Amino acid sequence: MRLRVDFPSKLETLMNQPLRIGIVGAGMVSRDHLIAWASISDQTRVVDCYRLSGWEALR
């Protein structure tokens, strides 16, 4: 006997949400990535973008 579940599982609920994206090391190529993510903005959200420059890496 199988148990029938009529409501979505937590995973299914999460999978129907936009994918949250953070970009680390946002150098020159990040512009192209941001354009690509924006083209599917109904499925994705860029929530953070961080560029670690050489000077910041030394701290």
DSSP file (Angstrom, degrees, kcal/mol; ACC not computed):
  #  RESIDUE AA STRUCTURE BP1 BP2  ACC     N-H-->O    O-->H-N    N-H-->O    O-->H-N    TCO  KAPPA ALPHA  PHI   PSI    X-CA   Y-CA   Z-CA
    1    1 A M              0   0    0      0, 0.0     2,-0.4     0, 0.0     0, 0.0   0.000 360.0 360.0 360.0 127.7    0.0    0.0    0.0
    2    2 A R        -     0   0    0      1,-0.0     2,-0.5     0, 0.0     0, 0.0  -0.766 360.0-125.6 -98.4 141.8    1.4    3.4   -1.0
    3    3 A L        -     0   0    0     -2,-0.4     2,-0.5     2,-0.0    -1,-0.0  -0.729  23.5-143.8 -82.6 127.4    0.9    6.6    0.9
    4    4 A R        -     0   0    0     -2,-0.5     2,-0.5     2,-0.0    -1,-0.0  -0.822  10.6-161.8 -96.8 127.6   -0.6    9.3   -1.3
    5    5 A V        -     0   0    0     -2,-0.5     4,-0.1     1,-0.1    -2,-0.0  -0.941   9.1-174.1-111.1 122.8    0.6   12.8   -0.6
    6    6 A D        +     0   0    0     -2,-0.5    -1,-0.1     2,-0.1    -2,-0.0   0.438  64.8  67.4 -96.1  -0.4   -1.6   15.6   -2.0
    7    7 A F  S    S-     0   0    0      1,-0.0     2,-0.0     0, 0.0    -2,-0.0  -0.893  90.8 -98.7-120.1 151.8    0.6   18.5   -1.1
    8    8 A P        -     0   0    0      0, 0.0    -2,-0.1     0, 0.0     2,-0.0  -0.346  37.8-118.3 -68.8 146.2    4.1   19.4   -2.4
    9    9 A S     >  -     0   0    0      1,-0.1     4,-2.3    -4,-0.1     5,-0.2  -0.292  29.5-103.7 -73.5 167.4    7.1   18.4   -0.5
   10   10 A K  H  > S+     0   0    0      1,-0.2     4,-2.5     2,-0.2     5,-0.2   0.894 123.2  52.4 -60.1 -40.3    9.5   21.1    0.9
   11   11 A L  H  > S+     0   0    0      2,-0.2     4,-2.6     1,-0.2    -1,-0.2   0.923 108.7  49.1 -62.9 -44.7   12.0   20.2   -1.9
   12   12 A E  H  > S+     0   0    0      1,-0.2     4,-0.8     2,-0.2    -1,-0.2   0.893 110.9  51.1 -61.9 -38.7    9.3   20.6   -4.6
   13   13 A T  H >< S+     0   0    0     -4,-2.3     3,-0.7     1,-0.2    -2,-0.2   0.923 112.0  46.4 -63.8 -44.0    8.3   23.9   -3.1
   14   14 A L  H >< S+     0   0    0     -4,-2.5     3,-1.5     1,-0.2    -2,-0.2   0.868 106.8  58.0 -66.0 -36.5   12.0   25.1   -3.1
   15   15 A M  H 3< S+     0   0    0     -4,-2.6    -1,-0.2     1,-0.3    -2,-0.2   0.687 101.7  56.5 -69.7 -16.4   12.5   23.9   -6.7
   16   16 A N  T << S+     0   0    0     -4,-0.8    -1,-0.3    -3,-0.7    -2,-0.2   0.458  93.1  88.4 -91.2  -1.9    9.6   26.2   -7.8
   17   17 A Q  S <  S-     0   0    0     -3,-1.5     3,-0.0    -4,-0.2     2,-0.0  -0.594  93.9 -89.8 -90.2 155.3   11.4   29.2   -6.4
   18   18 A P        -     0   0    0      0, 0.0     2,-0.4     0, 0.0    26,-0.3  -0.375  46.7-106.6 -61.6 144.0   13.9   31.3   -8.4
   19   19 A L  E     -a   44   0A   0     24,-3.3    26,-2.5    -4,-0.1     2,-0.5  -0.597  30.9-137.9 -72.7 127.5   17.5   30.2   -8.0
   20   20 A R  E     -a   45   0A   0     -2,-0.4     2,-0.4    24,-0.2    26,-0.2  -0.794  24.1-166.9 -93.2 126.7   19.4   32.6   -5.8
   21   21 A I  E     -a   46   0A   0     24,-3.2    26,-2.9    -2,-0.5    27,-1.1  -0.912  15.2-168.4-121.0 137.5   22.9   33.3   -7.2
   22   22 A G  E     -a   48   0A   0     -2,-0.4     2,-0.6    25,-0.2    27,-0.2  -0.988  13.8-148.8-119.7 135.5   26.0   35.0   -5.7
   23   23 A I  E     -a   49   0A   0     25,-2.5    27,-2.8    -2,-0.4     2,-0.4  -0.915  13.8-172.3-107.6 121.7   28.9   35.9   -7.9
   24   24 A V  E    S+a   50   0A   0     -2,-0.6    27,-0.2     1,-0.2     3,-0.2  -0.922  70.8  25.5-112.9 137.0   32.4   35.8   -6.2
   25   25 A G  S    S-     0   0    0     25,-1.7     2,-2.0    -2,-0.4    26,-0.3   0.916  77.4-170.1  77.6  46.4   35.4   37.1   -8.0
   26   26 A A        +     0   0    0     24,-1.9    -1,-0.2    -3,-0.3    25,-0.1  -0.486  25.3 145.8 -78.3  81.5   33.4   39.5  -10.2
   27   27 A G    >   -     0   0    0     -2,-2.0     3,-0.9    -3,-0.2     4,-0.4   0.145  68.3 -50.2 -93.2-147.1   35.9   40.6  -12.6
   28   28 A M  T >  S+     0   0    0      1,-0.3     3,-0.8     2,-0.2     4,-0.4   0.821 133.0  55.3 -63.5 -34.0   35.6   41.5  -16.3
   29   29 A V  T >> S+     0   0    0      1,-0.2     4,-1.6     2,-0.2     3,-0.7   0.723  87.1  80.8 -74.2 -20.2   33.7   38.4  -17.3
   30   30 A S  H <> S+     0   0    0     -3,-0.9     4,-3.0     1,-0.3    -1,-0.2   0.812  82.1  64.1 -59.4 -30.1   31.0   38.9  -14.6
   31   31 A R  H <> S+     0   0    0     -3,-0.8     4,-2.2    -4,-0.4    -1,-0.3   0.932 103.8  47.0 -57.9 -45.3   29.2   41.4  -16.9
   32   32 A D  H <> S+     0   0    0     -3,-0.7     4,-2.1    -4,-0.4    -1,-0.2   0.893 112.6  49.6 -63.7 -39.8   28.6   38.6  -19.4
   33   33 A H  H  X S+     0   0    0     -4,-1.6     4,-2.8     2,-0.2     5,-0.2   0.913 109.6  51.0 -65.7 -42.0   27.3   36.3  -16.6
   34   34 A L  H  X S+     0   0    0     -4,-3.0     4,-2.4     1,-0.2    -2,-0.2   0.893 109.5  50.5 -63.4 -39.0   25.0   39.0  -15.2
   35   35 A I  H  X S+     0   0    0     -4,-2.2     4,-1.4    -5,-0.2    -1,-0.2   0.916 111.7  48.6 -62.5 -42.8   23.5   39.6  -18.7
   36   36 A A  H  X S+     0   0    0     -4,-2.1     4,-0.5     1,-0.2     3,-0.3   0.929 112.3  47.1 -64.3 -45.6   23.0   35.8  -19.0
   37   37 A W  H >< S+     0   0    0     -4,-2.8     3,-1.2     1,-0.2     7,-0.2   0.890 109.6  54.9 -63.6 -37.8   21.3   35.5  -15.6
   38   38 A A  H >< S+     0   0    0     -4,-2.4     3,-1.4     1,-0.3    -1,-0.2   0.804  96.7  65.4 -64.9 -28.6   19.1   38.6  -16.4
   39   39 A S  H 3< S+     0   0    0     -4,-1.4    -1,-0.3    -3,-0.3    -2,-0.2   0.714 111.4  35.2 -69.1 -18.3   17.9   36.8  -19.6
   40   40 A I  T XX S+     0   0    0     -3,-1.2     3,-2.4    -4,-0.5     4,-1.1  -0.253  76.1 143.1-123.1  44.4   16.2   34.2  -17.4
   41   41 A S  T <4  +     0   0    0     -3,-1.4    -1,-0.1     1,-0.3    -2,-0.1   0.678  64.4  66.3 -63.7 -18.1   15.2   36.6  -14.5
   42   42 A D  T 34 S+     0   0    0      1,-0.2    -1,-0.3    -3,-0.1    -4,-0.1   0.693 112.5  34.2 -72.8 -16.3   12.0   34.7  -14.0
   43   43 A Q  T <4 S+     0   0    0     -3,-2.4   -24,-3.3    -6,-0.2     2,-0.3   0.551 120.4  44.4-111.1 -13.6   14.1   31.7  -12.8
   44   44 A T  E  <  -a   19   0A   0     -4,-1.1     2,-0.3   -26,-0.3   -24,-0.2  -0.914  51.1-164.6-136.2 157.4   17.0   33.4  -11.1
   45   45 A R  E     -a   20   0A   0    -26,-2.5   -24,-3.2    -2,-0.3     2,-0.8  -0.963  18.0-143.4-139.4 122.9   17.9   36.2   -8.7
   46   46 A V  E     +a   21   0A   0     -2,-0.3   -24,-0.2   -26,-0.2     3,-0.1  -0.793  25.8 173.5 -83.2 115.6   21.4   37.6   -8.3
   47   47 A V  E     +     0   0A   0    -26,-2.9     2,-0.3    -2,-0.8   -25,-0.2   0.627  59.3  13.7-102.4 -16.5   21.5   38.3   -4.5
   48   48 A D  E     -a   22   0A   0    -27,-1.1   -25,-2.5     2,-0.0     2,-0.4  -0.984  52.3-171.8-158.9 148.8   25.2   39.2   -4.1
   49   49 A C  E     +a   23   0A   0     -2,-0.3     2,-0.4   -27,-0.2   -25,-0.2  -0.968  13.2 177.9-144.9 124.9   28.2   40.2   -6.2
   50   50 A Y  E     -a   24   0A   0    -27,-2.8   -24,-1.9    -2,-0.4   -25,-1.7  -0.993  14.5-162.3-137.2 132.3   31.7   40.6   -4.7
   51   51 A R        -     0   0    0     -2,-0.4     2,-0.8   -26,-0.3   -27,-0.1  -0.961   7.8-158.0-114.6 122.2   35.0   41.4   -6.3
   52   52 A L        -     0   0    0     -2,-0.5     2,-0.0     4,-0.0    -2,-0.0  -0.858  15.9-159.7 -99.0 105.3   38.1   40.6   -4.4
   53   53 A S     >  -     0   0    0     -2,-0.8     4,-2.0     1,-0.1     5,-0.2  -0.302  32.9-100.5 -79.4 169.6   40.9   42.8   -5.7
   54   54 A G  H  > S+     0   0    0      1,-0.2     4,-0.9     2,-0.2    -1,-0.1   0.880 122.5  50.6 -56.9 -41.5   44.6   42.0   -5.2
   55   55 A W  H >4 S+     0   0    0      1,-0.2     3,-0.5     2,-0.2     4,-0.5   0.894 109.7  49.8 -67.0 -39.1   44.9   44.4   -2.4
   56   56 A E  H >4 S+     0   0    0      1,-0.2     3,-1.0     2,-0.2    -1,-0.2   0.847 104.8  58.8 -67.7 -32.5   41.9   43.1   -0.5
   57   57 A A  H 3< S+     0   0    0     -4,-2.0    -1,-0.2     1,-0.2    -2,-0.2   0.780  98.8  59.6 -67.2 -26.0   43.3   39.5   -0.9
   58   58 A L  T <<        0   0    0     -4,-0.9    -1,-0.2    -3,-0.5    -2,-0.2   0.660 360.0 360.0 -78.1 -15.5   46.4   40.5    1.0
   59   59 A R    <         0   0    0     -3,-1.0    -1,-0.2    -4,-0.5    -2,-0.1   0.490 360.0 360.0 -72.3 360.0   44.5   41.5    4.1
